[in-house]
Amino acid sequence: MWLRRVPAIALVAGLTAGVSVGTAAAAPVDGVVPSYLLVGGTGSSNIGVLREVQGRLTRVGPMVPIDAFTLSIAVTPNQRFAYVAHTVSGTLQGFRVNDDGTLARLADARLDPGAPIVGAVVSPDGKWLFATVGSMTNEVRTFAIGPSGGLSPVDSAAIAGATSGLSIPVVSPDGRYLFAPSFIGATMDSFAIGPDGRLTPAGPQVRTGDRPALPSVTPDGRFLYITNEGTNDVSGYRIEPGGALTPIGRFPTKMVPHGMAITPDSRYLYLPQTGGAAVNGFEIRDDGALIPLPGADEPSAPGHFPGRVVLSPDAERLYAIDTLAVTGTAQVFTYRVRPDGSLDPGGEPPVDAGVMFSDGATGVFATPGA
Protein backbone atom coordinates (compact mmCIF):
# COMPACT_ATOMS: atom_id res chain seq x y z
CA MET A 1 0.00 0.00 0.00
CA TRP A 2 3.03 2.22 -0.35
CA LEU A 3 2.53 3.98 2.99
CA ARG A 4 5.64 6.10 2.53
CA ARG A 5 3.70 8.07 -0.10
CA VAL A 6 0.61 8.70 2.03
CA PRO A 7 1.54 12.28 3.12
CA ALA A 8 2.03 13.40 -0.49
CA ILE A 9 -1.17 11.71 -1.58
CA ALA A 10 -3.16 13.37 1.19
CA LEU A 11 -2.13 16.73 -0.25
CA VAL A 12 -3.67 15.98 -3.63
CA ALA A 13 -6.74 14.17 -2.32
CA GLY A 14 -9.95 15.86 -3.35
CA LEU A 15 -8.64 17.59 -6.50
CA THR A 16 -11.66 16.40 -8.48
CA ALA A 17 -14.33 16.99 -5.87
CA GLY A 18 -16.22 19.34 -8.17
CA VAL A 19 -16.48 16.98 -11.14
CA SER A 20 -19.94 15.65 -11.96
CA VAL A 21 -20.88 11.98 -12.31
CA GLY A 22 -20.65 10.67 -15.88
CA THR A 23 -23.79 10.35 -17.99
CA ALA A 24 -22.56 8.70 -21.20
CA ALA A 25 -24.83 5.93 -22.48
CA ALA A 26 -23.49 2.58 -23.69
CA ALA A 27 -25.58 0.14 -25.72
CA PRO A 28 -24.70 -3.55 -26.20
CA VAL A 29 -22.36 -4.25 -29.11
CA ASP A 30 -23.27 -7.22 -31.36
CA GLY A 31 -25.53 -8.47 -28.59
CA VAL A 32 -22.70 -8.42 -26.03
CA VAL A 33 -23.57 -6.80 -22.70
CA PRO A 34 -20.72 -4.46 -21.67
CA SER A 35 -18.87 -4.73 -18.41
CA TYR A 36 -17.35 -1.78 -16.58
CA LEU A 37 -13.98 -1.60 -14.86
CA LEU A 38 -14.12 0.74 -11.85
CA VAL A 39 -10.67 2.17 -11.14
CA GLY A 40 -10.24 4.13 -7.93
CA GLY A 41 -8.07 7.22 -7.73
CA THR A 42 -6.48 6.86 -4.31
CA GLY A 43 -4.54 10.09 -4.71
CA SER A 44 -7.05 12.05 -6.83
CA SER A 45 -10.29 11.21 -4.99
CA ASN A 46 -12.21 9.98 -8.01
CA ILE A 47 -13.26 6.88 -9.94
CA GLY A 48 -12.58 6.22 -13.59
CA VAL A 49 -15.11 4.00 -15.35
CA LEU A 50 -13.89 1.98 -18.34
CA ARG A 51 -16.34 0.15 -20.58
CA GLU A 52 -15.18 -3.32 -21.68
CA VAL A 53 -16.61 -5.05 -24.76
CA GLN A 54 -14.83 -7.99 -26.40
CA GLY A 55 -11.47 -7.00 -24.97
CA ARG A 56 -11.59 -3.30 -25.79
CA LEU A 57 -11.67 -0.61 -23.10
CA THR A 58 -13.12 2.88 -23.54
CA ARG A 59 -13.73 5.65 -21.01
CA VAL A 60 -17.27 6.35 -19.83
CA GLY A 61 -18.01 10.01 -19.14
CA PRO A 62 -16.08 12.28 -16.76
CA MET A 63 -14.50 11.16 -13.51
CA VAL A 64 -16.79 10.31 -10.60
CA PRO A 65 -15.84 12.32 -7.47
CA ILE A 66 -15.44 10.43 -4.18
CA ASP A 67 -14.04 11.15 -0.72
CA ALA A 68 -10.35 11.10 0.21
CA PHE A 69 -7.96 8.17 -0.27
CA THR A 70 -9.80 5.02 -1.24
CA LEU A 71 -8.18 1.60 -0.91
CA SER A 72 -11.25 -0.56 -1.64
CA ILE A 73 -14.16 -0.82 -4.05
CA ALA A 74 -16.57 -3.73 -3.54
CA VAL A 75 -19.29 -4.79 -6.00
CA THR A 76 -22.34 -6.89 -5.09
CA PRO A 77 -22.96 -10.25 -6.84
CA ASN A 78 -25.99 -8.82 -8.66
CA GLN A 79 -23.56 -6.27 -10.17
CA ARG A 80 -25.88 -3.37 -9.26
CA PHE A 81 -24.17 -1.79 -6.26
CA ALA A 82 -20.61 -0.64 -5.62
CA TYR A 83 -19.26 0.47 -2.25
CA VAL A 84 -16.19 2.70 -1.92
CA ALA A 85 -14.22 2.88 1.34
CA HIS A 86 -12.18 6.02 2.16
CA THR A 87 -9.25 5.83 4.55
CA VAL A 88 -8.39 9.51 5.02
CA SER A 89 -11.92 10.92 5.18
CA GLY A 90 -13.18 7.90 7.18
CA THR A 91 -16.31 7.34 5.13
CA LEU A 92 -17.93 4.72 2.90
CA GLN A 93 -20.25 5.57 0.02
CA GLY A 94 -22.52 3.25 -1.93
CA PHE A 95 -23.40 3.73 -5.60
CA ARG A 96 -25.89 2.18 -7.97
CA VAL A 97 -24.20 0.97 -11.16
CA ASN A 98 -26.47 1.83 -14.10
CA ASP A 99 -26.66 -0.16 -17.33
CA ASP A 100 -24.55 2.47 -19.11
CA GLY A 101 -21.81 2.34 -16.45
CA THR A 102 -22.68 5.62 -14.78
CA LEU A 103 -22.76 5.69 -10.99
CA ALA A 104 -25.55 7.14 -8.85
CA ARG A 105 -24.99 7.78 -5.15
CA LEU A 106 -27.18 5.88 -2.70
CA ALA A 107 -28.49 8.13 0.06
CA ASP A 108 -28.99 5.24 2.50
CA ALA A 109 -25.56 3.69 1.87
CA ARG A 110 -23.20 6.20 3.41
CA LEU A 111 -21.17 5.48 6.55
CA ASP A 112 -19.25 7.99 8.63
CA PRO A 113 -17.91 6.18 11.72
CA GLY A 114 -15.37 8.86 12.60
CA ALA A 115 -12.42 6.54 11.91
CA PRO A 116 -10.58 5.38 8.77
CA ILE A 117 -12.40 2.78 6.67
CA VAL A 118 -9.70 0.71 5.03
CA GLY A 119 -11.17 -2.37 3.39
CA ALA A 120 -14.60 -3.37 2.14
CA VAL A 121 -15.82 -6.70 0.80
CA VAL A 122 -19.27 -8.10 -0.01
CA SER A 123 -20.34 -11.66 0.80
CA PRO A 124 -20.97 -13.95 -2.21
CA ASP A 125 -24.70 -14.10 -1.42
CA GLY A 126 -24.92 -10.31 -1.43
CA LYS A 127 -26.35 -10.11 2.09
CA TRP A 128 -23.43 -8.55 3.96
CA LEU A 129 -20.86 -5.83 3.57
CA PHE A 130 -17.78 -6.24 5.78
CA ALA A 131 -15.68 -3.12 6.41
CA THR A 132 -12.43 -2.80 8.35
CA VAL A 133 -12.44 0.32 10.50
CA GLY A 134 -9.69 1.91 12.60
CA SER A 135 -6.12 3.19 12.47
CA MET A 136 -3.37 1.26 14.32
CA THR A 137 -5.91 -1.41 15.15
CA ASN A 138 -8.86 -2.50 13.03
CA GLU A 139 -12.22 -4.05 13.71
CA VAL A 140 -14.41 -5.71 11.11
CA ARG A 141 -17.92 -4.28 11.04
CA THR A 142 -20.81 -6.14 9.43
CA PHE A 143 -23.58 -4.30 7.59
CA ALA A 144 -26.71 -5.83 6.09
CA ILE A 145 -27.30 -4.87 2.45
CA GLY A 146 -30.92 -4.01 1.70
CA PRO A 147 -32.74 -4.62 -1.61
CA SER A 148 -32.05 -1.03 -2.70
CA GLY A 149 -28.37 -1.18 -1.65
CA GLY A 150 -28.86 0.54 1.72
CA LEU A 151 -26.69 -0.47 4.67
CA SER A 152 -27.74 -1.35 8.23
CA PRO A 153 -25.24 -2.07 11.05
CA VAL A 154 -25.20 -5.62 12.43
CA ASP A 155 -22.12 -6.26 14.57
CA SER A 156 -18.34 -5.81 14.86
CA ALA A 157 -15.38 -8.06 15.67
CA ALA A 158 -11.87 -6.97 16.67
CA ILE A 159 -8.81 -8.10 14.76
CA ALA A 160 -6.40 -9.28 17.44
CA GLY A 161 -3.13 -7.46 18.10
CA ALA A 162 -1.86 -4.01 18.99
CA THR A 163 -0.98 -3.23 15.35
CA SER A 164 -3.74 -4.87 13.34
CA GLY A 165 -4.36 -1.81 11.16
CA LEU A 166 -4.63 -1.28 7.40
CA SER A 167 -6.55 -4.49 6.80
CA ILE A 168 -8.15 -5.27 3.44
CA PRO A 169 -10.20 -8.45 3.94
CA VAL A 170 -11.40 -11.17 1.60
CA VAL A 171 -14.30 -13.66 1.84
CA SER A 172 -14.14 -17.31 0.77
CA PRO A 173 -16.15 -18.22 -2.37
CA ASP A 174 -18.63 -20.27 -0.32
CA GLY A 175 -19.30 -17.27 1.93
CA ARG A 176 -18.42 -19.15 5.12
CA TYR A 177 -15.19 -17.41 6.11
CA LEU A 178 -13.61 -13.97 6.17
CA PHE A 179 -9.83 -13.52 6.23
CA ALA A 180 -8.33 -10.25 7.49
CA PRO A 181 -4.63 -9.41 7.16
CA SER A 182 -2.76 -6.72 9.07
CA PHE A 183 -0.48 -4.66 6.85
CA ILE A 184 1.18 -3.19 9.93
CA GLY A 185 1.33 -6.30 12.15
CA ALA A 186 2.15 -8.87 9.41
CA THR A 187 -0.57 -11.31 10.48
CA MET A 188 -3.68 -12.97 9.08
CA ASP A 189 -6.87 -13.77 11.01
CA SER A 190 -9.72 -16.14 10.11
CA PHE A 191 -13.37 -15.57 11.01
CA ALA A 192 -16.43 -17.74 10.50
CA ILE A 193 -19.41 -15.87 9.07
CA GLY A 194 -22.63 -16.77 10.86
CA PRO A 195 -26.05 -16.91 9.19
CA ASP A 196 -26.77 -13.52 10.77
CA GLY A 197 -23.55 -11.99 9.42
CA ARG A 198 -21.76 -12.00 12.77
CA LEU A 199 -18.09 -13.00 12.88
CA THR A 200 -16.40 -15.43 15.26
CA PRO A 201 -12.73 -16.56 15.23
CA ALA A 202 -12.19 -19.62 13.03
CA GLY A 203 -8.58 -20.46 13.76
CA PRO A 204 -5.33 -19.15 15.22
CA GLN A 205 -3.72 -16.02 13.91
CA VAL A 206 -0.91 -16.80 11.43
CA ARG A 207 2.14 -14.86 10.34
CA THR A 208 2.68 -13.41 6.89
CA GLY A 209 5.66 -11.73 5.29
CA ASP A 210 6.39 -8.04 5.84
CA ARG A 211 3.64 -5.59 4.80
CA PRO A 212 0.99 -8.04 3.58
CA ALA A 213 -1.25 -6.09 1.25
CA LEU A 214 -3.95 -7.76 -0.82
CA PRO A 215 -5.22 -11.32 -0.23
CA SER A 216 -7.04 -13.55 -2.71
CA VAL A 217 -8.73 -16.93 -2.36
CA THR A 218 -8.74 -19.45 -5.20
CA PRO A 219 -12.23 -19.86 -6.71
CA ASP A 220 -12.28 -23.50 -5.62
CA GLY A 221 -11.84 -22.30 -2.02
CA ARG A 222 -8.74 -24.40 -1.29
CA PHE A 223 -5.99 -21.80 -0.94
CA LEU A 224 -5.42 -18.23 0.19
CA TYR A 225 -2.52 -16.10 -1.06
CA ILE A 226 -1.34 -12.66 -0.02
CA THR A 227 1.33 -10.40 -1.50
CA ASN A 228 4.02 -9.22 0.91
CA GLU A 229 5.34 -5.84 -0.22
CA GLY A 230 8.18 -5.69 2.31
CA THR A 231 9.69 -9.14 1.71
CA ASN A 232 8.93 -9.38 -2.02
CA ASP A 233 7.10 -12.67 -1.88
CA VAL A 234 3.68 -14.29 -1.63
CA SER A 235 2.48 -16.19 1.44
CA GLY A 236 0.33 -19.24 0.66
CA TYR A 237 -2.10 -21.02 3.00
CA ARG A 238 -4.35 -24.03 2.79
CA ILE A 239 -7.87 -23.30 4.02
CA GLU A 240 -8.90 -26.06 6.38
CA PRO A 241 -12.53 -27.32 6.61
CA GLY A 242 -13.18 -25.15 9.68
CA GLY A 243 -11.64 -22.00 8.20
CA ALA A 244 -8.23 -22.19 9.89
CA LEU A 245 -5.20 -21.39 7.76
CA THR A 246 -2.21 -23.74 7.41
CA PRO A 247 0.92 -22.13 5.90
CA ILE A 248 2.20 -23.91 2.80
CA GLY A 249 5.13 -21.67 1.93
CA ARG A 250 6.48 -18.30 0.88
CA PHE A 251 7.07 -17.86 -2.83
CA PRO A 252 9.55 -15.25 -4.08
CA THR A 253 8.58 -12.53 -6.54
CA LYS A 254 10.31 -9.49 -7.95
CA MET A 255 9.99 -6.10 -6.26
CA VAL A 256 6.81 -5.01 -4.44
CA PRO A 257 4.16 -7.54 -5.52
CA HIS A 258 0.66 -6.17 -5.21
CA GLY A 259 -2.93 -6.87 -6.29
CA MET A 260 -3.22 -10.35 -7.83
CA ALA A 261 -5.79 -12.14 -9.99
CA ILE A 262 -6.58 -15.88 -10.06
CA THR A 263 -8.23 -17.64 -13.01
CA PRO A 264 -11.72 -19.15 -12.48
CA ASP A 265 -10.33 -22.69 -12.76
CA SER A 266 -7.86 -21.95 -9.91
CA ARG A 267 -4.91 -22.98 -12.11
CA TYR A 268 -3.05 -19.70 -12.61
CA LEU A 269 -2.21 -16.65 -10.51
CA TYR A 270 -1.03 -13.34 -11.91
CA LEU A 271 0.41 -10.39 -10.05
CA PRO A 272 2.04 -7.06 -10.80
CA GLN A 273 5.54 -6.29 -9.57
CA THR A 274 5.15 -2.61 -8.82
CA GLY A 275 8.83 -2.01 -8.04
CA GLY A 276 10.03 -4.46 -10.69
CA ALA A 277 7.82 -2.91 -13.38
CA ALA A 278 6.46 -6.22 -14.65
CA VAL A 279 3.49 -8.57 -14.66
CA ASN A 280 4.15 -12.21 -13.81
CA GLY A 281 2.16 -15.44 -13.83
CA PHE A 282 2.39 -18.56 -11.70
CA GLU A 283 0.95 -22.04 -11.94
CA ILE A 284 -0.92 -23.12 -8.81
CA ARG A 285 0.11 -26.72 -8.12
CA ASP A 286 -2.21 -29.22 -6.45
CA ASP A 287 -0.43 -28.71 -3.11
CA GLY A 288 -0.80 -24.92 -3.40
CA ALA A 289 2.79 -24.21 -4.38
CA LEU A 290 3.34 -21.38 -6.87
CA ILE A 291 5.61 -22.16 -9.83
CA PRO A 292 6.70 -19.41 -12.27
CA LEU A 293 4.75 -19.80 -15.50
CA PRO A 294 6.72 -19.84 -18.76
CA GLY A 295 5.58 -17.14 -21.14
CA ALA A 296 3.90 -15.09 -18.40
CA ASP A 297 6.75 -12.75 -17.48
CA GLU A 298 5.92 -9.46 -19.19
CA PRO A 299 7.74 -6.18 -18.53
CA SER A 300 5.55 -3.14 -18.16
CA ALA A 301 5.90 -0.12 -20.42
CA PRO A 302 8.74 2.27 -19.50
CA GLY A 303 7.61 4.78 -16.89
CA HIS A 304 4.64 2.67 -15.76
CA PHE A 305 4.44 0.79 -12.45
CA PRO A 306 1.51 -1.66 -12.29
CA GLY A 307 -0.20 -2.06 -8.94
CA ARG A 308 -3.15 -4.32 -9.71
CA VAL A 309 -4.14 -6.91 -12.29
CA VAL A 310 -7.77 -7.82 -13.02
CA LEU A 311 -9.13 -10.59 -15.23
CA SER A 312 -11.88 -9.73 -17.70
CA PRO A 313 -15.28 -11.28 -16.87
CA ASP A 314 -14.64 -14.00 -19.48
CA ALA A 315 -11.07 -14.50 -18.12
CA GLU A 316 -9.62 -14.18 -21.63
CA ARG A 317 -7.74 -10.95 -20.89
CA LEU A 318 -5.69 -9.60 -18.04
CA TYR A 319 -5.77 -5.87 -17.36
CA ALA A 320 -2.82 -4.27 -15.55
CA ILE A 321 -3.58 -0.97 -13.80
CA ASP A 322 -0.83 1.51 -12.98
CA THR A 323 -0.24 2.52 -9.42
CA LEU A 324 2.24 5.16 -10.50
CA ALA A 325 3.07 6.48 -13.97
CA VAL A 326 5.29 9.22 -15.32
CA THR A 327 2.24 10.37 -17.30
CA GLY A 328 0.59 11.37 -14.01
CA THR A 329 -2.66 9.46 -14.50
CA ALA A 330 -2.98 5.68 -14.39
CA GLN A 331 -2.98 3.70 -17.62
CA VAL A 332 -4.60 0.27 -18.08
CA PHE A 333 -2.70 -2.24 -20.22
CA THR A 334 -4.18 -5.33 -21.87
CA TYR A 335 -2.72 -8.86 -22.08
CA ARG A 336 -4.39 -11.83 -23.76
CA VAL A 337 -4.45 -14.97 -21.60
CA ARG A 338 -3.56 -18.02 -23.69
CA PRO A 339 -5.04 -21.46 -22.88
CA ASP A 340 -1.73 -22.51 -21.28
CA GLY A 341 -1.78 -19.47 -18.99
CA SER A 342 0.94 -17.56 -20.80
CA LEU A 343 0.41 -13.89 -21.66
CA ASP A 344 0.32 -12.08 -24.99
CA PRO A 345 0.57 -8.25 -24.92
CA GLY A 346 -2.26 -8.36 -27.44
CA GLY A 347 -1.73 -5.18 -29.41
CA GLU A 348 -4.49 -3.15 -27.72
CA PRO A 349 -3.32 0.37 -26.87
CA PRO A 350 -3.34 1.38 -23.19
CA VAL A 351 -6.33 3.34 -21.93
CA ASP A 352 -6.04 6.31 -19.57
CA ALA A 353 -8.19 5.67 -16.48
CA GLY A 354 -7.99 9.36 -15.55
CA VAL A 355 -7.05 8.73 -11.91
CA MET A 356 -3.90 9.37 -9.89
CA PHE A 357 -2.19 6.74 -7.70
CA SER A 358 -4.61 3.81 -7.91
CA ASP A 359 -3.78 1.72 -4.86
CA GLY A 360 -5.32 -1.17 -2.96
CA ALA A 361 -8.31 -3.22 -4.12
CA THR A 362 -9.67 -0.48 -6.35
CA GLY A 363 -9.89 -2.07 -9.79
CA VAL A 364 -13.06 -4.19 -10.01
CA PHE A 365 -15.53 -5.20 -12.70
CA ALA A 366 -19.30 -4.74 -12.71
CA THR A 367 -21.69 -6.06 -15.39
CA PRO A 368 -25.00 -4.42 -14.45
CA GLY A 369 -26.87 -5.54 -17.60
CA ALA A 370 -26.10 -9.24 -17.15
JOMONOR-V965148 format. One record per pair of residues at least 24 apart in sequence whose ideal C-beta (glycine too) atoms are under 7 Angstrom apart, sorted by the first residue. I is the first residue (numbers start at 1). J is the second residue. Records with the same first field share a line. If there is no record, write none. Layout:
# JOMONOR-V965148
I: J, J
This chain:
# JOMONOR-V965148
1: 71, 166, 183, 213, 359, 360
2: 323, 359
9: 42, 43, 69, 357
10: 69, 88
12: 43, 44, 356
13: 43, 45, 68, 69, 88
14: 45, 68
15: 44, 45
16: 44, 45, 46, 63, 65
17: 45, 65
19: 46, 62, 63, 65
20: 62
21: 64, 102, 103
22: 49, 60, 61, 62, 64, 102
23: 61, 102
24: 60, 61, 100
25: 100
26: 51, 60, 100, 101
29: 53
33: 367, 369, 370
35: 313, 365, 366, 367
36: 60, 97, 101, 365, 366
37: 310, 319, 363, 365
38: 73, 82, 364, 366
39: 321, 330, 353, 355, 358, 362, 363
40: 70, 73, 84, 355, 358, 362
41: 355, 356, 358
42: 69, 70, 71, 357, 358, 359, 360, 362
43: 356, 357
44: 355, 356
46: 355
47: 103
48: 353, 354, 355
49: 101
50: 332, 351, 353
51: 101
52: 312
55: 312, 316, 317, 334, 348
56: 348
57: 332, 351
59: 351, 354
60: 101, 102
61: 102
63: 354
64: 103
66: 93
67: 91, 93
70: 362
71: 118, 119, 168, 359, 360, 361, 362
72: 119, 120, 168, 360, 361, 362
73: 361, 362, 364
74: 120, 121, 122, 129
75: 122, 364, 366
76: 122, 126, 145
77: 124, 126
78: 126
79: 366, 367, 368, 370
80: 149, 368
81: 149
82: 366
83: 109, 120, 129
85: 117, 118, 119, 120, 131
86: 117
87: 116, 117, 118
90: 114, 115, 116, 117
91: 117
92: 117, 120, 131
94: 149, 151
96: 149
97: 366, 368
98: 368
99: 368, 369
106: 149, 150
108: 150
109: 149, 150, 151
111: 151
118: 166, 167, 168
119: 167, 168, 169
121: 169, 170, 171
123: 171, 175, 193
124: 171, 173, 175
125: 175
127: 197
128: 197
130: 169, 178
132: 167, 168, 169, 180
134: 165
135: 165
136: 163, 165, 184
137: 162, 164, 165
138: 164, 165, 167
140: 169, 178, 180, 191, 199
142: 197, 198, 199
144: 197
154: 197, 198
155: 197, 198
157: 191, 199
159: 189
160: 189, 205
161: 185, 187
168: 214, 360, 361
170: 215, 216, 217
172: 217, 221, 239
173: 217, 219, 221
174: 221
176: 243
177: 202, 243
179: 215, 224
181: 208, 212, 215, 226
183: 211, 212, 213
186: 210, 212
188: 212, 226, 245
190: 243, 244, 245
192: 243
202: 242, 243, 244
203: 242, 243, 244, 245
204: 244
206: 237, 245, 247
208: 235
209: 233, 235, 250
213: 258
214: 258, 259, 260, 361
216: 260, 262
218: 262, 266, 284
219: 262, 264, 266
220: 266
223: 284, 288
225: 260, 269
227: 257, 258, 260, 271
229: 256, 257, 258
232: 256, 257
234: 290
236: 288, 290
238: 288
248: 287, 288, 289
249: 289
251: 290
253: 280
254: 278, 280
258: 307, 308, 323
259: 307, 308, 309, 361
260: 309
261: 309, 310, 311, 318
263: 311, 315
264: 315
267: 341
268: 293, 341
270: 296, 309, 318
271: 309
272: 306, 307, 308, 309, 320
274: 305, 306, 307, 323
277: 305
279: 306, 309, 320, 335, 343
281: 341, 343
283: 341
293: 341, 342
294: 342
295: 342, 343
296: 341, 342, 343
298: 335, 343, 345
301: 333
303: 327
304: 331
307: 358, 359
308: 358, 363
310: 363, 365
313: 365, 367
318: 343
321: 353, 358, 363
322: 358
323: 357, 358, 359
324: 357
328: 356
329: 353, 354, 355, 356
330: 355, 358
